[in-house]
Amino acid sequence: MSQPPVEPEVPPQPRFRRSMPAVRGRRTILLVVLLLLGAAAAVWYFFASPRLLFTNELAAPVRLAADQQTPLTLAPGQTVRLATPRGRATVALWELVRPFSADGRPMGSEVRGSVVVRGPSGTIRRSARARGTDADYFAPLITNASEDLLRVTVNSGLEGSLDCGCAVRPGARRVFIGYYPLFQNSTVRATAGNRSATFRDLGASVITPDGTIGLRFDAKDLR
């Protein structure tokens, strides 16, 4: 009795399977590409949007407010970059932070200005300066080399006369007493009792970008 023929066994076909490292590598590349695209879009939006580059060129802090944002206080020489909304004008307002005298009164004049950002893109550079379109200002820095307290009056005898409301103590050096209107014949007078000394015609002497000028009062000057 013959045996039935035996058919040869067919080996199972291997199934195709992606390796996990290959899948993860492709996902990583895709994620990197998406991040690069997002970063490029953010950079383009930032540089395409209008922005204000503002510098404080005064010798005292200024307060800057723009587009209903929280006001910023900028130290002398500090620069800040502000992004502004596209499609509409933005007004930025700045004002000098005035020093206070011993009795709590602000010294000097109010110094302020405004900047209007209208362009659809690009950077607008503006600054708080002692010399403006409306008026010029200067900041006398008082050194008291006498033995008396000095009371200082700026522009004494002129229309813009202002008493600093302060008493500069003996030995004090380069005391900042605020900003005052600058004219060709501007004066700064220091008084000690019945004696006084005055610097006159300071307009041509104020040459620093921040409008400061150092003034020294010695005992021999008080008469």
Disulfide bonds with the S-S distance in Angstrom:
Cys164-Cys166 2.08
